[in-house]
Amino acid sequence: MSSVRNRNTAPELLARKAAHRLGLRFRLHRSDLPGSPDFVLPKHAVAVFVHGCFWHGHGCCRSKLPQSNVEFWTSKVGKNRVRDRKARRALAKLGWRVVTLWQCELSNADAAEVLVAKKVLGIRLGKASAMRSRRRSAAGLRRKRK
């Protein structure tokens, strides 16, 4: 299990790229915060965790436990969930709003952008408005460079 990555996973990169496209600026893996969130938005006081469905026991089709060594896997996922709950509570006590994004929710870049906008910023973006905002921000970047 030492070869299982805990930073810069594919779902985490999707979420970070979506946040960046929305114009959000963040810090990665703040070890001074409980649970070391995957990224934090200090300006908005939001801590974001990107969880793999299998490792954190989401309950979707991706979180099915292996048939062999069931006791070990049940214990492992249970401990992960307890640790996640403790980290969320500790961050909330410190005044952070905690957002959890699940691997199954981050299917592609557009879905990730809509999800990040909804959960992190609390605004609703449809596919069309997400594309418009991306085009607007790209146009603004082109104007600044000239």
Rosetta constraint file for C-alpha pairs under 8 A:
AtomPair CA 5 CA 9 HARMONIC 6.67 0.50
AtomPair CA 7 CA 12 HARMONIC 7.79 0.50
AtomPair CA 7 CA 38 HARMONIC 7.43 0.50
AtomPair CA 8 CA 12 HARMONIC 5.92 0.50
AtomPair CA 8 CA 13 HARMONIC 5.98 0.50
AtomPair CA 9 CA 13 HARMONIC 6.17 0.50
AtomPair CA 10 CA 14 HARMONIC 6.27 0.50
AtomPair CA 11 CA 15 HARMONIC 6.30 0.50
AtomPair CA 11 CA 50 HARMONIC 6.93 0.50
AtomPair CA 11 CA 52 HARMONIC 7.87 0.50
AtomPair CA 11 CA 103 HARMONIC 5.68 0.50
AtomPair CA 11 CA 106 HARMONIC 6.25 0.50
AtomPair CA 12 CA 16 HARMONIC 6.15 0.50
AtomPair CA 12 CA 38 HARMONIC 7.31 0.50
AtomPair CA 12 CA 50 HARMONIC 5.67 0.50
AtomPair CA 13 CA 17 HARMONIC 6.03 0.50
AtomPair CA 14 CA 18 HARMONIC 6.17 0.50
AtomPair CA 14 CA 106 HARMONIC 7.10 0.50
AtomPair CA 14 CA 108 HARMONIC 7.44 0.50
AtomPair CA 14 CA 109 HARMONIC 6.21 0.50
AtomPair CA 14 CA 112 HARMONIC 6.46 0.50
AtomPair CA 15 CA 19 HARMONIC 6.20 0.50
AtomPair CA 15 CA 50 HARMONIC 7.74 0.50
AtomPair CA 15 CA 106 HARMONIC 7.30 0.50
AtomPair CA 15 CA 112 HARMONIC 5.76 0.50
AtomPair CA 15 CA 113 HARMONIC 7.25 0.50
AtomPair CA 15 CA 116 HARMONIC 6.84 0.50
AtomPair CA 16 CA 20 HARMONIC 6.13 0.50
AtomPair CA 16 CA 39 HARMONIC 7.77 0.50
AtomPair CA 17 CA 21 HARMONIC 6.15 0.50
AtomPair CA 17 CA 109 HARMONIC 7.98 0.50
AtomPair CA 18 CA 22 HARMONIC 6.34 0.50
AtomPair CA 18 CA 109 HARMONIC 6.70 0.50
AtomPair CA 18 CA 110 HARMONIC 7.86 0.50
AtomPair CA 18 CA 112 HARMONIC 5.91 0.50
AtomPair CA 18 CA 113 HARMONIC 4.50 0.50
AtomPair CA 18 CA 116 HARMONIC 6.77 0.50
AtomPair CA 19 CA 23 HARMONIC 6.59 0.50
AtomPair CA 19 CA 24 HARMONIC 5.39 0.50
AtomPair CA 19 CA 25 HARMONIC 7.57 0.50
AtomPair CA 19 CA 113 HARMONIC 6.77 0.50
AtomPair CA 19 CA 116 HARMONIC 6.36 0.50
AtomPair CA 19 CA 117 HARMONIC 7.63 0.50
AtomPair CA 20 CA 24 HARMONIC 5.18 0.50
AtomPair CA 20 CA 25 HARMONIC 6.48 0.50
AtomPair CA 21 CA 113 HARMONIC 7.67 0.50
AtomPair CA 21 CA 134 HARMONIC 6.70 0.50
AtomPair CA 22 CA 113 HARMONIC 7.39 0.50
AtomPair CA 22 CA 117 HARMONIC 7.45 0.50
AtomPair CA 22 CA 133 HARMONIC 7.70 0.50
AtomPair CA 22 CA 134 HARMONIC 7.45 0.50
AtomPair CA 24 CA 41 HARMONIC 7.49 0.50
AtomPair CA 25 CA 41 HARMONIC 6.43 0.50
AtomPair CA 26 CA 39 HARMONIC 6.25 0.50
AtomPair CA 26 CA 40 HARMONIC 5.39 0.50
AtomPair CA 26 CA 41 HARMONIC 4.61 0.50
AtomPair CA 26 CA 42 HARMONIC 6.86 0.50
AtomPair CA 27 CA 39 HARMONIC 5.50 0.50
AtomPair CA 27 CA 40 HARMONIC 5.35 0.50
AtomPair CA 27 CA 41 HARMONIC 6.59 0.50
AtomPair CA 27 CA 42 HARMONIC 7.68 0.50
AtomPair CA 28 CA 37 HARMONIC 7.57 0.50
AtomPair CA 28 CA 38 HARMONIC 5.90 0.50
AtomPair CA 28 CA 39 HARMONIC 4.39 0.50
AtomPair CA 28 CA 40 HARMONIC 6.53 0.50
AtomPair CA 29 CA 36 HARMONIC 5.32 0.50
AtomPair CA 29 CA 37 HARMONIC 5.41 0.50
AtomPair CA 29 CA 38 HARMONIC 4.90 0.50
AtomPair CA 29 CA 39 HARMONIC 5.58 0.50
AtomPair CA 29 CA 40 HARMONIC 7.72 0.50
AtomPair CA 30 CA 36 HARMONIC 5.22 0.50
AtomPair CA 30 CA 37 HARMONIC 6.31 0.50
AtomPair CA 30 CA 38 HARMONIC 7.68 0.50
AtomPair CA 30 CA 39 HARMONIC 7.23 0.50
AtomPair CA 30 CA 40 HARMONIC 7.46 0.50
AtomPair CA 31 CA 35 HARMONIC 7.61 0.50
AtomPair CA 31 CA 36 HARMONIC 4.73 0.50
AtomPair CA 31 CA 37 HARMONIC 7.81 0.50
AtomPair CA 32 CA 36 HARMONIC 7.02 0.50
AtomPair CA 33 CA 37 HARMONIC 7.28 0.50
AtomPair CA 33 CA 91 HARMONIC 7.26 0.50
AtomPair CA 34 CA 87 HARMONIC 5.31 0.50
AtomPair CA 34 CA 88 HARMONIC 7.98 0.50
AtomPair CA 34 CA 90 HARMONIC 6.35 0.50
AtomPair CA 34 CA 91 HARMONIC 6.27 0.50
AtomPair CA 35 CA 83 HARMONIC 7.85 0.50
AtomPair CA 35 CA 84 HARMONIC 7.17 0.50
AtomPair CA 35 CA 87 HARMONIC 4.89 0.50
AtomPair CA 35 CA 88 HARMONIC 7.78 0.50
AtomPair CA 37 CA 47 HARMONIC 5.96 0.50
AtomPair CA 37 CA 48 HARMONIC 5.81 0.50
AtomPair CA 37 CA 49 HARMONIC 5.31 0.50
AtomPair CA 38 CA 47 HARMONIC 7.77 0.50
AtomPair CA 38 CA 48 HARMONIC 5.97 0.50
AtomPair CA 38 CA 49 HARMONIC 5.17 0.50
AtomPair CA 38 CA 50 HARMONIC 6.42 0.50
AtomPair CA 39 CA 47 HARMONIC 6.29 0.50
AtomPair CA 39 CA 48 HARMONIC 5.43 0.50
AtomPair CA 39 CA 49 HARMONIC 7.01 0.50
AtomPair CA 40 CA 45 HARMONIC 7.40 0.50
AtomPair CA 40 CA 46 HARMONIC 5.70 0.50
AtomPair CA 40 CA 47 HARMONIC 4.40 0.50
AtomPair CA 40 CA 48 HARMONIC 5.83 0.50
AtomPair CA 41 CA 45 HARMONIC 5.80 0.50
AtomPair CA 41 CA 46 HARMONIC 5.18 0.50
AtomPair CA 41 CA 47 HARMONIC 6.46 0.50
AtomPair CA 42 CA 46 HARMONIC 6.58 0.50
AtomPair CA 45 CA 95 HARMONIC 7.35 0.50
AtomPair CA 45 CA 96 HARMONIC 5.10 0.50
AtomPair CA 45 CA 97 HARMONIC 6.20 0.50
AtomPair CA 46 CA 96 HARMONIC 5.49 0.50
AtomPair CA 46 CA 97 HARMONIC 4.71 0.50
AtomPair CA 46 CA 98 HARMONIC 5.83 0.50
AtomPair CA 46 CA 99 HARMONIC 7.10 0.50
AtomPair CA 46 CA 120 HARMONIC 7.17 0.50
AtomPair CA 47 CA 91 HARMONIC 7.92 0.50
AtomPair CA 47 CA 96 HARMONIC 6.38 0.50
AtomPair CA 47 CA 97 HARMONIC 6.14 0.50
AtomPair CA 47 CA 98 HARMONIC 4.91 0.50
AtomPair CA 47 CA 99 HARMONIC 6.19 0.50
AtomPair CA 48 CA 98 HARMONIC 6.00 0.50
AtomPair CA 48 CA 99 HARMONIC 4.83 0.50
AtomPair CA 48 CA 100 HARMONIC 5.84 0.50
AtomPair CA 48 CA 101 HARMONIC 7.30 0.50
AtomPair CA 48 CA 120 HARMONIC 7.93 0.50
AtomPair CA 49 CA 98 HARMONIC 7.68 0.50
AtomPair CA 49 CA 99 HARMONIC 6.28 0.50
AtomPair CA 49 CA 100 HARMONIC 4.82 0.50
AtomPair CA 49 CA 101 HARMONIC 6.16 0.50
AtomPair CA 50 CA 100 HARMONIC 5.91 0.50
AtomPair CA 50 CA 101 HARMONIC 4.75 0.50
AtomPair CA 50 CA 102 HARMONIC 5.81 0.50
AtomPair CA 50 CA 103 HARMONIC 6.98 0.50
AtomPair CA 51 CA 55 HARMONIC 7.53 0.50
AtomPair CA 51 CA 56 HARMONIC 6.38 0.50
AtomPair CA 51 CA 100 HARMONIC 6.98 0.50
AtomPair CA 51 CA 101 HARMONIC 6.21 0.50
AtomPair CA 51 CA 102 HARMONIC 5.03 0.50
AtomPair CA 51 CA 103 HARMONIC 6.04 0.50
AtomPair CA 52 CA 56 HARMONIC 6.12 0.50
AtomPair CA 52 CA 58 HARMONIC 7.99 0.50
AtomPair CA 52 CA 102 HARMONIC 6.13 0.50
AtomPair CA 52 CA 103 HARMONIC 5.03 0.50
AtomPair CA 52 CA 104 HARMONIC 7.94 0.50
AtomPair CA 53 CA 57 HARMONIC 5.69 0.50
AtomPair CA 53 CA 58 HARMONIC 4.86 0.50
AtomPair CA 53 CA 59 HARMONIC 7.33 0.50
AtomPair CA 53 CA 60 HARMONIC 7.09 0.50
AtomPair CA 53 CA 62 HARMONIC 5.83 0.50
AtomPair CA 53 CA 63 HARMONIC 5.11 0.50
AtomPair CA 53 CA 102 HARMONIC 6.26 0.50
AtomPair CA 53 CA 103 HARMONIC 5.79 0.50
AtomPair CA 53 CA 104 HARMONIC 6.81 0.50
AtomPair CA 54 CA 58 HARMONIC 6.85 0.50
AtomPair CA 54 CA 62 HARMONIC 5.82 0.50
AtomPair CA 54 CA 63 HARMONIC 3.89 0.50
AtomPair CA 54 CA 64 HARMONIC 6.72 0.50
AtomPair CA 54 CA 65 HARMONIC 7.40 0.50
AtomPair CA 55 CA 63 HARMONIC 7.34 0.50
AtomPair CA 55 CA 77 HARMONIC 5.95 0.50
AtomPair CA 55 CA 80 HARMONIC 7.32 0.50
AtomPair CA 56 CA 63 HARMONIC 7.92 0.50
AtomPair CA 56 CA 77 HARMONIC 5.78 0.50
AtomPair CA 56 CA 78 HARMONIC 7.95 0.50
AtomPair CA 56 CA 80 HARMONIC 5.91 0.50
AtomPair CA 56 CA 81 HARMONIC 5.82 0.50
AtomPair CA 57 CA 63 HARMONIC 5.61 0.50
AtomPair CA 57 CA 77 HARMONIC 5.98 0.50
AtomPair CA 57 CA 78 HARMONIC 7.67 0.50
AtomPair CA 57 CA 81 HARMONIC 7.13 0.50
AtomPair CA 58 CA 63 HARMONIC 6.01 0.50
AtomPair CA 58 CA 102 HARMONIC 7.67 0.50
AtomPair CA 59 CA 63 HARMONIC 5.61 0.50
AtomPair CA 59 CA 64 HARMONIC 7.52 0.50
AtomPair CA 60 CA 64 HARMONIC 7.61 0.50
AtomPair CA 60 CA 104 HARMONIC 7.77 0.50
AtomPair CA 62 CA 104 HARMONIC 7.47 0.50
AtomPair CA 65 CA 70 HARMONIC 7.26 0.50
AtomPair CA 65 CA 73 HARMONIC 6.71 0.50
AtomPair CA 65 CA 74 HARMONIC 7.58 0.50
AtomPair CA 66 CA 70 HARMONIC 6.65 0.50
AtomPair CA 66 CA 73 HARMONIC 7.48 0.50
AtomPair CA 69 CA 73 HARMONIC 6.65 0.50
AtomPair CA 70 CA 74 HARMONIC 6.00 0.50
AtomPair CA 71 CA 75 HARMONIC 6.09 0.50
AtomPair CA 72 CA 76 HARMONIC 6.05 0.50
AtomPair CA 73 CA 77 HARMONIC 6.06 0.50
AtomPair CA 74 CA 78 HARMONIC 5.98 0.50
AtomPair CA 75 CA 79 HARMONIC 6.12 0.50
AtomPair CA 76 CA 80 HARMONIC 6.31 0.50
AtomPair CA 77 CA 81 HARMONIC 6.24 0.50
AtomPair CA 78 CA 82 HARMONIC 6.30 0.50
AtomPair CA 79 CA 83 HARMONIC 6.12 0.50
AtomPair CA 80 CA 84 HARMONIC 6.12 0.50
AtomPair CA 81 CA 85 HARMONIC 6.19 0.50
AtomPair CA 82 CA 86 HARMONIC 6.29 0.50
AtomPair CA 83 CA 87 HARMONIC 6.24 0.50
AtomPair CA 84 CA 88 HARMONIC 6.21 0.50
AtomPair CA 85 CA 89 HARMONIC 6.25 0.50
AtomPair CA 86 CA 90 HARMONIC 6.13 0.50
AtomPair CA 87 CA 91 HARMONIC 6.11 0.50
AtomPair CA 88 CA 92 HARMONIC 6.13 0.50
AtomPair CA 88 CA 98 HARMONIC 6.31 0.50
AtomPair CA 89 CA 93 HARMONIC 6.23 0.50
AtomPair CA 90 CA 94 HARMONIC 6.46 0.50
AtomPair CA 91 CA 95 HARMONIC 6.48 0.50
AtomPair CA 91 CA 96 HARMONIC 5.34 0.50
AtomPair CA 91 CA 97 HARMONIC 7.38 0.50
AtomPair CA 91 CA 98 HARMONIC 7.09 0.50
AtomPair CA 92 CA 96 HARMONIC 5.04 0.50
AtomPair CA 92 CA 97 HARMONIC 6.11 0.50
AtomPair CA 92 CA 98 HARMONIC 6.96 0.50
AtomPair CA 99 CA 119 HARMONIC 6.74 0.50
AtomPair CA 99 CA 120 HARMONIC 6.61 0.50
AtomPair CA 101 CA 105 HARMONIC 7.02 0.50
AtomPair CA 101 CA 106 HARMONIC 7.69 0.50
AtomPair CA 102 CA 106 HARMONIC 6.78 0.50
AtomPair CA 103 CA 107 HARMONIC 7.48 0.50
AtomPair CA 105 CA 111 HARMONIC 7.51 0.50
AtomPair CA 105 CA 112 HARMONIC 7.40 0.50
AtomPair CA 105 CA 115 HARMONIC 7.73 0.50
AtomPair CA 106 CA 111 HARMONIC 6.12 0.50
AtomPair CA 106 CA 112 HARMONIC 5.00 0.50
AtomPair CA 106 CA 115 HARMONIC 7.75 0.50
AtomPair CA 107 CA 111 HARMONIC 6.33 0.50
AtomPair CA 107 CA 112 HARMONIC 7.02 0.50
AtomPair CA 108 CA 112 HARMONIC 6.08 0.50
AtomPair CA 109 CA 113 HARMONIC 6.19 0.50
AtomPair CA 110 CA 114 HARMONIC 6.32 0.50
AtomPair CA 110 CA 127 HARMONIC 7.01 0.50
AtomPair CA 110 CA 130 HARMONIC 7.46 0.50
AtomPair CA 111 CA 115 HARMONIC 6.06 0.50
AtomPair CA 112 CA 116 HARMONIC 5.99 0.50
AtomPair CA 113 CA 117 HARMONIC 6.11 0.50
AtomPair CA 113 CA 130 HARMONIC 7.23 0.50
AtomPair CA 114 CA 118 HARMONIC 6.11 0.50
AtomPair CA 114 CA 124 HARMONIC 7.16 0.50
AtomPair CA 114 CA 125 HARMONIC 5.45 0.50
AtomPair CA 114 CA 126 HARMONIC 6.85 0.50
AtomPair CA 114 CA 127 HARMONIC 7.37 0.50
AtomPair CA 114 CA 130 HARMONIC 6.84 0.50
AtomPair CA 115 CA 119 HARMONIC 5.92 0.50
AtomPair CA 115 CA 120 HARMONIC 7.95 0.50
AtomPair CA 116 CA 120 HARMONIC 5.31 0.50
AtomPair CA 116 CA 121 HARMONIC 7.13 0.50
AtomPair CA 117 CA 121 HARMONIC 5.10 0.50
AtomPair CA 117 CA 122 HARMONIC 6.30 0.50
AtomPair CA 117 CA 123 HARMONIC 5.66 0.50
AtomPair CA 117 CA 124 HARMONIC 6.62 0.50
AtomPair CA 117 CA 125 HARMONIC 6.81 0.50
AtomPair CA 118 CA 122 HARMONIC 4.59 0.50
AtomPair CA 118 CA 123 HARMONIC 4.76 0.50
AtomPair CA 118 CA 124 HARMONIC 5.21 0.50
AtomPair CA 118 CA 125 HARMONIC 7.08 0.50
AtomPair CA 119 CA 123 HARMONIC 7.66 0.50
AtomPair CA 125 CA 129 HARMONIC 5.71 0.50
AtomPair CA 125 CA 130 HARMONIC 5.74 0.50
AtomPair CA 126 CA 130 HARMONIC 6.07 0.50
AtomPair CA 127 CA 131 HARMONIC 6.29 0.50
AtomPair CA 128 CA 132 HARMONIC 6.23 0.50
AtomPair CA 129 CA 133 HARMONIC 6.05 0.50
AtomPair CA 130 CA 134 HARMONIC 6.21 0.50
AtomPair CA 131 CA 135 HARMONIC 6.19 0.50
AtomPair CA 132 CA 136 HARMONIC 6.05 0.50
AtomPair CA 133 CA 137 HARMONIC 6.11 0.50
AtomPair CA 134 CA 138 HARMONIC 6.15 0.50
AtomPair CA 135 CA 139 HARMONIC 6.06 0.50
AtomPair CA 136 CA 140 HARMONIC 6.17 0.50
AtomPair CA 137 CA 141 HARMONIC 6.27 0.50
AtomPair CA 138 CA 142 HARMONIC 6.35 0.50
AtomPair CA 139 CA 143 HARMONIC 6.32 0.50
AtomPair CA 140 CA 144 HARMONIC 6.31 0.50
AtomPair CA 141 CA 145 HARMONIC 6.39 0.50
AtomPair CA 142 CA 146 HARMONIC 6.82 0.50
